[in-house]
């Protein structure tokens, strides 16, 4: 196995926000308590929601399928605990919309054991059988995108994949979920790699790790099976190094075209926690009922990395970890890319990589009185954007509601909302929020009448 150091200039621009990873990177993953009620949205992924296959009043066991995929662009849902289905109704989501959900009341005295299902043997299963098993296990991108993994593993016709990248960069401040998974679940990661190699037919595997996780690099180097065609690359600490487009550019020197996919440059990038879940679940025929998240930030007393049941509400998670009385902002994920929570009763889903909590003191220190000033054309946002877009001009177009011009002439849809532009803006202009709204309008305007 090879170990390579990626050059410091692997990609241009980017920023260096305070990492704050030392607060939780040394804390082992702990199992979280079961809440008195779990809310399992049937839509926790990009694509069509799952279809409920349970009824109100029905008793279910932990790991049981409670939602079947509705077509290829959908994944299964599983009971995060043994209990009773209290109701099937709408529940609030992070997007502000109400989504169909299964409300589950866990049995207080249950051991919460998970029964094995139909195993998928990596040595004998065909690529299509593995893809079906991944869909039935409910696996989506656990780095935050929540894109159905089985869909990602089916490249467009005519595209060949030669390189599989396992993304363990995790450059978002405060989050150490992937770091702890690499330290504690190396066997699951390498088993997941075997499944992914079987599906993709890639000849080479690269595990990408940021330089602030050298202990994970040493652990994986020591544990790597000798028969895997695998190398580990250590990337410089720079945000947003872990973005799919950038990590492919850094490692392979290949640039994904505007509007393109990794398959266009013969590569595929899978999050390391997603890979570990594939390796953990498929050999036993299980589905996702829980995931590892980081709960931290200045507003949390008992910071840590927790294996938490899907459907646990943010309110319960904050109560169990000791949230401060003067909490002002809560992010699902990290503060750079994570959306701010407006309702603490929303559930943690498969795409939730962390909960980051800030108090009034940090908010005032970071933003003053939150005054937004006009753009002064300093070009700091242009210098920070890793995709060489012009956030300043895009922001002006957004205020003028010139949405289609933003998309057609200034490549709005290439923006992956890393937040680097907003981070460096001296005028506190909420550029990323403008871009999110503009993207929604572009998609709406592009829908045929």
N, C-alpha and C positions, 0 to 999 in steps of 0.2 A: 504494500500500500504506500502511496506517495503522499507527502505533505508539502504544500506549496504556499508561499506567502504572496498574496495578491498585491501588486504595486499600489502605492498611496494614491496615484492619479488614475485609479481604475475607472472612475467616472468623474465628470466635472461638475462643479457647483455643489449644491447641498449645503447643510448647516451642521453645527455642533451644539445642540441644546444640552443642558446638564442631564446626565444619564440617570442618576438616582437608582441605579440597579443594585448597589451594594446593600440597600435596605432589605432586600428579599432574596438575592441570588444565593445566599448561603443557607437559606431555610428550606429544609426538605419538604416534599409534598405531603400534606396532611389531609385526611378524609374529613369532609364537611358534614355537619349535622343535617338530618332530614327535616325540612320545614313541615309544619302541620298541613300545608296545602301546597301542591306543586301545579304550576300552569304550563302545559306543554303545547306551544303553538304548532299547528300543523304546517305552518310555513316558516321554516328556519333557514331557508336556502334560496338562492336565485332560481326561479322557475316556478312550476305549479305546486300549490300546496298538496300535501298528502291527503288521502281520503280516510276519514275515521272508520275503523273496523271494530270499534267497541260501542257499547250503548251505556246510557246513564244507569247507574246502579250496579253495573257489572264489576265483579272482582277481577283484578289482574295481578300477575306476578311480575316481579322486577325483570326487565329485559324483554317482556312480551311485546309483540308488534301491536301497536294501537293505531297506526296509520300506514296504509299501503301507498306506494308511489302512484301518482296519476300521470302515467306516461314516462317517457325516457328522461325528460327534464324535471325530475322529481325524485325524492328519496323517501325511504321508510322512516317512521317514528316509533320509538320504543318507550315503554313505561319506565320511568326513572326510579320507581319504587313499587313494592307490592302494596296494594291498597284497593280503594273503591273509586270508580269513576263517578264523581259527584254530579258533574254536568258537562255538556259539550256546548260551548257558547263562545261569543266573541271576547277577546281580551286585548288590552292595549299593548302596543309594540313600540320599539325605539323610534320607528319612523313617524309615530303619532297616529297611525291608522289602527283600526281594530281588526284583528285577524282571528279566524276560527281556531279554537284551542280546546284541549282536553284538560279539565280540572280534576286533579287526582288527590285523594286524601289517603296518605300512607297509613298502614297498620302500625300503631305505636309499638306493639310487642313483636313485630316481625323481625327475623334475623336478616332480612333483605339479601338473601343469597340470590345469585343469578344462575339460572339453569343454562346449560350448553344447548346449542341448536345443532344444525347440520353443518359440520366442519367443511371448510374448503381447503383441500390439500394442494399446496403450492406445487408439489412435484408432479401431480397428475392432472390438475385442472387446466382447462383450456383458457386462453385469454378472455373469451366471451363469458365463460363461467365465473372467472374472477371478477369481471366487470359487474355481472349480475349480483355476485355476492357483496361487492362493495356498495352497490345501490341498496340492497336489502339490509345491509348493516347501517344504513343511514349516514354514511361517511360524506362529509363536506369539508371544504377548506377551513381548517381550524385556526389559521392565522388571522382570520377576521373577515375574509371575503365571502365565506360560506357558499362558494360555487360547488355544485355537485361534483365530487371527485371522479366518479365513473364517466361523466361527460367529458371532463378534461382529458381522460385517458384514451378517448376515441378521437384521434386527430382527423381532420378533414381528409377526404379521399385524395390519394396522390402524395400525401405528406409522410415522410419517413423520419423517425426520431432516432438520433444517434447518441444523444446525451441526456441523462436523467440527473437533474439537480435537486438535491434535498436541501431545502432552505432553512437553515438554523441561525440566520443572521440576527434576527430579532433586534432591530435597531430602535424601536419605539421606547422612549423613556419610561422608567418605572417597571416595565414588564419583564419578567424573568421566567415565564411559563416554559418556553422552548428550552431555555438554559437548563432548568431542572429536569425536563423530560430527557434531554441528552445525557444528563448525569445519572439518572435513575432508571431509564428504560432503554438502554442501549440494545439489549437483546430484541425488544419489540421493534426498534428502528431497523435493525438488520433483517429481521423477518419481513417487515413491510417492504424493504428494498427488494427482497426476492420476489414478492408478489408484483411489484411495479416493473421489475425487469422482465418478468414473464409476460406481462401485458403489453409493454411498450416495445420490447425487442431492442432496447438501447444497448449499445456496446460498452458504454462508460457511465459510471456513477460518480458524481461529485457532491460531497457534503460541504456546504458553505457555512462557515462560522466566523462571527466577528471577533476581532482580536481581544475583546474584553471577556472572552469565554474560553481562555486557554485551558482551563481545567476540563471543560467538556471536550475540547480537541484531544487532550491526552487520554481521557477515558475512552472515547470512540476509537482512537488509534490503537489502544491496547486491546480493546474488545473485538475489533473487526475480524470477521472470519477470513482466512487467507484465500478462499476461492472466489470472493467477490471482486469484480473489476472496479475497485473503489479508490478514490483519493479524497483527501480533505484539503480544502483551501481556506486559509485564514485571511479574511478581508479586513481592511482598515476600519477603524471606528469612525463612521460618518453617516449622518442621516440624510436621505432615506435609503441607505445601502441595501436593505432587504427587499425593496420593491422588485417584483418579478422582472420587469424590463431592465432594471439596473444591475441586478445580480447576474443575469445572462450576459449583459454587456461586459461586466467586470471579469467574469470567469472565462468567457468564450470569445470575447471581442466581436460578438455578433449583435447587430442592432435590429431590433424588431421594427418593421416598417410601421408608419402611421396607420392606425386602425387594424394592425395585424395581430397575430397570435404567436406564442413561442414556437408552435409547430412550423411557422413560416421560416424559422431559422434552424429547424431540425432539432429542437430542444423541448424539454418539458420540465417544469419547476413545481415541486410539491413541498408543502410545508412539513417540517420535521415532526411536529406533533400529529399531523394527519397521517404521516408514514407510520408512526408508532401505533396509532389506533388501528390501522390496517393490519399491522403485525400482531397486535394484541387480540383483535376481535375475530378475524377470519378463521384462524386455526380452531376456534371453539364455536364458530357459528353464532356469535353474539352480535348485538347491535349496540349503538351508542346510547347509554343512559346517563352518562356523566362526562365531564371533561375537566382538565386542569386549568385553573385561572390564577392570576396574580391579583390579590386584593391589597392595595397599598395607597401611598400618598400621604401627605401631612395630616389628613383628617381621619386616619385609621390608627387605632391603638395596637391591635394584634395583626400586624401585617404578615403576609405569608403567601405561600403557594398552596392552593387547595384543590382537591379532587371533589368537585361539587355536583350534585344532581342537576340535570337539565330541568328547567322549570322553577328553580328556586328564585324567589323574587329578590330584587335588589334591596328592598327594605329589610328582608330577613337577613340577607348577607351582611348588611351594614350593622344590624343589631348584634349579630353573632361575633363580629370582629371589632366591635367597640368604636363606632363612628363618633366623632366629636359633636358637641352641641351646636357649634357654629359652622356647620358644613354649608358651603356656598355653591360648589359645583361637583357633580359626579359624572365621570366619563365611563362609558362602556368601552374598554380598551385603554389606550394611552391618551395623553393630552394632545398629541399632535394630530392623530387621525381618528381618534375615537369620538363618536357623537356624544354630546352632552345629554344627560337624562333629564327629562321634564316631569317624569312620573316614577316614583320609587316602587310602584307596584307592577312594573313590567318584569317579565321573567328573564333569567339568564338562558341563552340559547347556545346552540352548537358554535356559532360564530363569535361568541363572547370570549375574548382572550384575557380580559382583566377588568377590574373595577378600580378606577383611580379617583381618589377623593381629595378635594381641596377645601380649605376653610376660608372664611372671609379675609383673614390676614394675607394669605398668598394671593388671592384674587386682586386685592387692592394693590399689593406690591407689584404684581405683574402688569396690571392694566391701568393703574391710577384710578381715576373716576370713570373709566371706560369711555372717555370722550373720543369720538372718531373725527379725525381732521381730514381735510381734502388731501388728495394725492399731491406730493411735492416733487414728483418725477425724479426721485433720487436713484432709481434703478436698482435698489437693493433686492427687490423681488426678482428682477431679471437675472441678477447675479446668483441668486439662490436656487432658481428653478432647475432641477436636474434634467428636464426635458427641453430646455432652451425655448420655452414659451415666453410670452410677454404678459405676465399677470397684471401689470399696471393697466395696459390697454384693454385687456380682457375685462378688468373690473369696470372701466369706463363704459365699455360696450354693454356690460350687464346692467349698469344703472340706466342706460338708455334703452334697455330691452331689445337690443339688436342681437337676439339669440342665434339666429341662423347665420349671421355674419361671423359670430364667434366660432361657430362650429365649422363653417365651410372655409373661411379664410385664415383663422387663427388657431385651428386645431384644438378647440375646447375639449373635445371628447377624448383626447390623448391624456389629459390631466387625470392623475390618479389620486388627487386630493391629499397630498402628503402634508400640506400645511406649512411648508418651508417659507412660502411667500408671506403668509400671514404672520409667521413667527418673526420675520425681520422687518416688517413694515413699521416705520416710526410713527405713522399716522393712525395705527390701530384699525386699519380698514379690514373688515372681515371678508377677505377675498375668497377663501374657500367656501364660505356660505353663499356668496354670490354665484360661484361656479356650480355648486350643487343645484341651486335653484335654476340656473340657466340650462343645465343638462336635463332637468326634468321638463323644462319647456321645450327644448329641442326634441326630446323623445315624443312629447305630446304633439308637436307640430308635424312630426314625421309620420304619425299614425294616419293611414289612409282614411278618408272620410267614408 
